[in-house]
Amino acid sequence: MEWGFISASLINLIINLSYTIVALFIAVMALLAIDKKLLKGVDIQKELKANNVSVAIFASSILIFVALIICFGMKA
């Protein structure tokens, strides 16, 4: 393999990784802001322990959202 190809791949990886970290940080901050506004009196952990299906769906959608951000951030 040529050194130029390896260095270009590493630069591309670093750019994609930094983009992913920034996008993930912004998305988490947005989710926390939405959570504070919409779900003031809801304790997600307590509701999950009480087998509340709607809260479980909401929590899993947040995890899927974060996974999609990471997935699209690492695609080149």
VODREN-122125 format. One record per atom (N, C-alpha, C): residue number from 0; residue in three letters; atom name; x negated, y, z. Coordinates in nm, 4 decimals. Layout:
BEGIN
<NUM,'ALA','CA',<X,Y,Z>>,
...
//
This chain:
BEGIN
<0,'MET','N',<-0.0831,-0.1181,0.0000>>,
<0,'MET','CA',<0.0000,0.0000,0.0000>>,
<0,'MET','C',<-0.0878,0.1248,0.0000>>,
<1,'GLU','N',<-0.0386,0.2251,-0.0628>>,
<1,'GLU','CA',<-0.1139,0.3491,-0.0705>>,
<1,'GLU','C',<-0.0886,0.4360,0.0518>>,
<2,'TRP','N',<-0.1891,0.5142,0.0845>>,
<2,'TRP','CA',<-0.1783,0.6034,0.1997>>,
<2,'TRP','C',<-0.0710,0.7098,0.1775>>,
<3,'GLY','N',<-0.0534,0.7561,0.0565>>,
<3,'GLY','CA',<0.0474,0.8580,0.0266>>,
<3,'GLY','C',<0.1885,0.8079,0.0532>>,
<4,'PHE','N',<0.2131,0.6831,0.0165>>,
<4,'PHE','CA',<0.3452,0.6244,0.0394>>,
<4,'PHE','C',<0.3730,0.6093,0.1883>>,
<5,'ILE','N',<0.2729,0.5644,0.2634>>,
<5,'ILE','CA',<0.2889,0.5448,0.4076>>,
<5,'ILE','C',<0.3102,0.6789,0.4775>>,
<6,'SER','N',<0.2331,0.7801,0.4409>>,
<6,'SER','CA',<0.2484,0.9102,0.5058>>,
<6,'SER','C',<0.3829,0.9737,0.4707>>,
<7,'ALA','N',<0.4284,0.9575,0.3460>>,
<7,'ALA','CA',<0.5602,1.0110,0.3082>>,
<7,'ALA','C',<0.6708,0.9388,0.3836>>,
<8,'SER','N',<0.6566,0.8093,0.4024>>,
<8,'SER','CA',<0.7567,0.7335,0.4771>>,
<8,'SER','C',<0.7599,0.7757,0.6232>>,
<9,'LEU','N',<0.6443,0.7973,0.6828>>,
<9,'LEU','CA',<0.6396,0.8415,0.8220>>,
<9,'LEU','C',<0.6973,0.9811,0.8396>>,
<10,'ILE','N',<0.6688,1.0694,0.7458>>,
<10,'ILE','CA',<0.7250,1.2047,0.7526>>,
<10,'ILE','C',<0.8763,1.1988,0.7394>>,
<11,'ASN','N',<0.9250,1.1176,0.6466>>,
<11,'ASN','CA',<1.0691,1.1018,0.6290>>,
<11,'ASN','C',<1.1333,1.0433,0.7547>>,
<12,'LEU','N',<1.0687,0.9467,0.8176>>,
<12,'LEU','CA',<1.1193,0.8878,0.9407>>,
<12,'LEU','C',<1.1260,0.9909,1.0522>>,
<13,'ILE','N',<1.0242,1.0725,1.0654>>,
<13,'ILE','CA',<1.0219,1.1751,1.1701>>,
<13,'ILE','C',<1.1314,1.2793,1.1469>>,
<14,'ILE','N',<1.1500,1.3190,1.0220>>,
<14,'ILE','CA',<1.2552,1.4163,0.9904>>,
<14,'ILE','C',<1.3925,1.3579,1.0216>>,
<15,'ASN','N',<1.4178,1.2342,0.9802>>,
<15,'ASN','CA',<1.5471,1.1711,1.0071>>,
<15,'ASN','C',<1.5701,1.1498,1.1561>>,
<16,'LEU','N',<1.4667,1.1118,1.2271>>,
<16,'LEU','CA',<1.4791,1.0907,1.3709>>,
<16,'LEU','C',<1.5087,1.2219,1.4441>>,
<17,'SER','N',<1.4413,1.3287,1.4051>>,
<17,'SER','CA',<1.4676,1.4574,1.4698>>,
<17,'SER','C',<1.6076,1.5078,1.4362>>,
<18,'TYR','N',<1.6522,1.4883,1.3130>>,
<18,'TYR','CA',<1.7885,1.5259,1.2753>>,
<18,'TYR','C',<1.8907,1.4470,1.3586>>,
<19,'THR','N',<1.8654,1.3193,1.3758>>,
<19,'THR','CA',<1.9565,1.2354,1.4539>>,
<19,'THR','C',<1.9628,1.2809,1.5985>>,
<20,'ILE','N',<1.8514,1.3125,1.6566>>,
<20,'ILE','CA',<1.8488,1.3561,1.7962>>,
<20,'ILE','C',<1.9227,1.4887,1.8129>>,
<21,'VAL','N',<1.9013,1.5818,1.7207>>,
<21,'VAL','CA',<1.9709,1.7107,1.7282>>,
<21,'VAL','C',<2.1210,1.6915,1.7095>>,
<22,'ALA','N',<2.1610,1.6119,1.6103>>,
<22,'ALA','CA',<2.3033,1.5884,1.5857>>,
<22,'ALA','C',<2.3679,1.5172,1.7030>>,
<23,'LEU','N',<2.2983,1.4224,1.7619>>,
<23,'LEU','CA',<2.3517,1.3506,1.8773>>,
<23,'LEU','C',<2.3673,1.4429,1.9975>>,
<24,'PHE','N',<2.2719,1.5301,2.0192>>,
<24,'PHE','CA',<2.2798,1.6258,2.1297>>,
<24,'PHE','C',<2.3991,1.7197,2.1114>>,
<25,'ILE','N',<2.4165,1.7727,1.9912>>,
<25,'ILE','CA',<2.5286,1.8630,1.9639>>,
<25,'ILE','C',<2.6610,1.7891,1.9791>>,
<26,'ALA','N',<2.6676,1.6656,1.9301>>,
<26,'ALA','CA',<2.7914,1.5887,1.9391>>,
<26,'ALA','C',<2.8272,1.5566,2.0839>>,
<27,'VAL','N',<2.7295,1.5216,2.1643>>,
<27,'VAL','CA',<2.7562,1.4907,2.3052>>,
<27,'VAL','C',<2.8013,1.6162,2.3790>>,
<28,'MET','N',<2.7398,1.7299,2.3497>>,
<28,'MET','CA',<2.7830,1.8542,2.4133>>,
<28,'MET','C',<2.9264,1.8895,2.3722>>,
<29,'ALA','N',<2.9602,1.8677,2.2462>>,
<29,'ALA','CA',<3.0966,1.8940,2.1999>>,
<29,'ALA','C',<3.1953,1.7991,2.2674>>,
<30,'LEU','N',<3.1584,1.6726,2.2802>>,
<30,'LEU','CA',<3.2468,1.5769,2.3470>>,
<30,'LEU','C',<3.2664,1.6112,2.4940>>,
<31,'LEU','N',<3.1619,1.6552,2.5593>>,
<31,'LEU','CA',<3.1754,1.6945,2.6997>>,
<31,'LEU','C',<3.2648,1.8176,2.7139>>,
<32,'ALA','N',<3.2533,1.9121,2.6219>>,
<32,'ALA','CA',<3.3391,2.0304,2.6270>>,
<32,'ALA','C',<3.4855,1.9929,2.6030>>,
<33,'ILE','N',<3.5085,1.9057,2.5067>>,
<33,'ILE','CA',<3.6452,1.8604,2.4795>>,
<33,'ILE','C',<3.6990,1.7810,2.5978>>,
<34,'ASP','N',<3.6139,1.6999,2.6568>>,
<34,'ASP','CA',<3.6546,1.6197,2.7725>>,
<34,'ASP','C',<3.6949,1.7086,2.8894>>,
<35,'LYS','N',<3.6207,1.8153,2.9132>>,
<35,'LYS','CA',<3.6543,1.9058,3.0235>>,
<35,'LYS','C',<3.7837,1.9808,2.9974>>,
<36,'LYS','N',<3.8107,2.0138,2.8725>>,
<36,'LYS','CA',<3.9326,2.0888,2.8397>>,
<36,'LYS','C',<4.0561,1.9992,2.8392>>,
<37,'LEU','N',<4.0468,1.8823,2.7769>>,
<37,'LEU','CA',<4.1646,1.7986,2.7571>>,
<37,'LEU','C',<4.1910,1.7009,2.8709>>,
<38,'LEU','N',<4.0861,1.6521,2.9327>>,
<38,'LEU','CA',<4.1022,1.5472,3.0337>>,
<38,'LEU','C',<4.0561,1.5958,3.1706>>,
<39,'LYS','N',<4.1166,1.7012,3.2188>>,
<39,'LYS','CA',<4.0739,1.7596,3.3470>>,
<39,'LYS','C',<4.0948,1.6650,3.4644>>,
<40,'GLY','N',<4.2098,1.5992,3.4708>>,
<40,'GLY','CA',<4.2410,1.5178,3.5873>>,
<40,'GLY','C',<4.2236,1.3688,3.5668>>,
<41,'VAL','N',<4.1563,1.3289,3.4599>>,
<41,'VAL','CA',<4.1440,1.1863,3.4298>>,
<41,'VAL','C',<4.0024,1.1397,3.4617>>,
<42,'ASP','N',<3.9917,1.0399,3.5490>>,
<42,'ASP','CA',<3.8635,0.9771,3.5784>>,
<42,'ASP','C',<3.8540,0.8512,3.4919>>,
<43,'ILE','N',<3.7678,0.8555,3.3916>>,
<43,'ILE','CA',<3.7616,0.7470,3.2931>>,
<43,'ILE','C',<3.7209,0.6160,3.3586>>,
<44,'GLN','N',<3.6225,0.6181,3.4471>>,
<44,'GLN','CA',<3.5768,0.4951,3.5118>>,
<44,'GLN','C',<3.6873,0.4322,3.5965>>,
<45,'LYS','N',<3.7598,0.5158,3.6685>>,
<45,'LYS','CA',<3.8684,0.4658,3.7530>>,
<45,'LYS','C',<3.9804,0.4056,3.6679>>,
<46,'GLU','N',<4.0124,0.4712,3.5579>>,
<46,'GLU','CA',<4.1179,0.4219,3.4692>>,
<46,'GLU','C',<4.0764,0.2933,3.3979>>,
<47,'LEU','N',<3.9492,0.2803,3.3652>>,
<47,'LEU','CA',<3.9019,0.1553,3.3039>>,
<47,'LEU','C',<3.9119,0.0394,3.4025>>,
<48,'LYS','N',<3.8809,0.0652,3.5286>>,
<48,'LYS','CA',<3.8930,-0.0396,3.6295>>,
<48,'LYS','C',<4.0382,-0.0795,3.6536>>,
<49,'ALA','N',<4.1306,0.0145,3.6270>>,
<49,'ALA','CA',<4.2736,-0.0127,3.6439>>,
<49,'ALA','C',<4.3355,-0.0724,3.5171>>,
<50,'ASN','N',<4.2518,-0.1117,3.4209>>,
<50,'ASN','CA',<4.2948,-0.1752,3.2950>>,
<50,'ASN','C',<4.3852,-0.0861,3.2102>>,
<51,'ASN','N',<4.3540,0.0405,3.2026>>,
<51,'ASN','CA',<4.4281,0.1333,3.1179>>,
<51,'ASN','C',<4.3751,0.1198,2.9749>>,
<52,'VAL','N',<4.4579,0.0677,2.8861>>,
<52,'VAL','CA',<4.4153,0.0385,2.7495>>,
<52,'VAL','C',<4.3892,0.1659,2.6706>>,
<53,'SER','N',<4.4690,0.2685,2.6899>>,
<53,'SER','CA',<4.4499,0.3914,2.6136>>,
<53,'SER','C',<4.3162,0.4578,2.6462>>,
<54,'VAL','N',<4.2755,0.4538,2.7718>>,
<54,'VAL','CA',<4.1456,0.5095,2.8092>>,
<54,'VAL','C',<4.0334,0.4231,2.7530>>,
<55,'ALA','N',<4.0525,0.2933,2.7486>>,
<55,'ALA','CA',<3.9524,0.2039,2.6897>>,
<55,'ALA','C',<3.9353,0.2322,2.5410>>,
<56,'ILE','N',<4.0439,0.2577,2.4717>>,
<56,'ILE','CA',<4.0358,0.2915,2.3290>>,
<56,'ILE','C',<3.9638,0.4250,2.3111>>,
<57,'PHE','N',<3.9954,0.5220,2.3958>>,
<57,'PHE','CA',<3.9293,0.6520,2.3887>>,
<57,'PHE','C',<3.7796,0.6383,2.4139>>,
<58,'ALA','N',<3.7413,0.5635,2.5163>>,
<58,'ALA','CA',<3.5999,0.5457,2.5492>>,
<58,'ALA','C',<3.5259,0.4717,2.4381>>,
<59,'SER','N',<3.5900,0.3720,2.3787>>,
<59,'SER','CA',<3.5245,0.2990,2.2704>>,
<59,'SER','C',<3.5133,0.3851,2.1447>>,
<60,'SER','N',<3.6082,0.4740,2.1229>>,
<60,'SER','CA',<3.5970,0.5629,2.0068>>,
<60,'SER','C',<3.4802,0.6598,2.0234>>,
<61,'ILE','N',<3.4527,0.7018,2.1462>>,
<61,'ILE','CA',<3.3362,0.7860,2.1713>>,
<61,'ILE','C',<3.2084,0.7088,2.1396>>,
<62,'LEU','N',<3.2012,0.5839,2.1806>>,
<62,'LEU','CA',<3.0823,0.5027,2.1528>>,
<62,'LEU','C',<3.0649,0.4784,2.0031>>,
<63,'ILE','N',<3.1746,0.4563,1.9322>>,
<63,'ILE','CA',<3.1668,0.4380,1.7873>>,
<63,'ILE','C',<3.1212,0.5674,1.7210>>,
<64,'PHE','N',<3.1701,0.6814,1.7698>>,
<64,'PHE','CA',<3.1302,0.8111,1.7172>>,
<64,'PHE','C',<2.9794,0.8321,1.7324>>,
<65,'VAL','N',<2.9265,0.8007,1.8482>>,
<65,'VAL','CA',<2.7827,0.8145,1.8715>>,
<65,'VAL','C',<2.7041,0.7183,1.7821>>,
<66,'ALA','N',<2.7534,0.5967,1.7652>>,
<66,'ALA','CA',<2.6854,0.4998,1.6783>>,
<66,'ALA','C',<2.6853,0.5462,1.5329>>,
<67,'LEU','N',<2.7928,0.6073,1.4881>>,
<67,'LEU','CA',<2.7978,0.6587,1.3508>>,
<67,'LEU','C',<2.6994,0.7730,1.3308>>,
<68,'ILE','N',<2.6856,0.8588,1.4294>>,
<68,'ILE','CA',<2.5891,0.9680,1.4179>>,
<68,'ILE','C',<2.4484,0.9119,1.4052>>,
<69,'ILE','N',<2.4164,0.8129,1.4863>>,
<69,'ILE','CA',<2.2823,0.7525,1.4793>>,
<69,'ILE','C',<2.2635,0.6806,1.3462>>,
<70,'CYS','N',<2.3656,0.6111,1.2991>>,
<70,'CYS','CA',<2.3562,0.5364,1.1740>>,
<70,'CYS','C',<2.3317,0.6303,1.0552>>,
<71,'PHE','N',<2.4119,0.7360,1.0455>>,
<71,'PHE','CA',<2.3970,0.8269,0.9332>>,
<71,'PHE','C',<2.2710,0.9119,0.9455>>,
<72,'GLY','N',<2.2252,0.9342,1.0656>>,
<72,'GLY','CA',<2.1021,1.0082,1.0827>>,
<72,'GLY','C',<1.9794,0.9309,1.0382>>,
<73,'MET','N',<1.9833,0.7990,1.0512>>,
<73,'MET','CA',<1.8683,0.7181,1.0128>>,
<73,'MET','C',<1.8710,0.6778,0.8660>>,
<74,'LYS','N',<1.9839,0.6998,0.7969>>,
<74,'LYS','CA',<1.9866,0.6740,0.6525>>,
<74,'LYS','C',<1.9118,0.7847,0.5817>>,
<75,'ALA','N',<1.8426,0.7472,0.4791>>,
<75,'ALA','CA',<1.7656,0.8488,0.4048>>,
<75,'ALA','C',<1.8303,0.8796,0.2726>>,
//
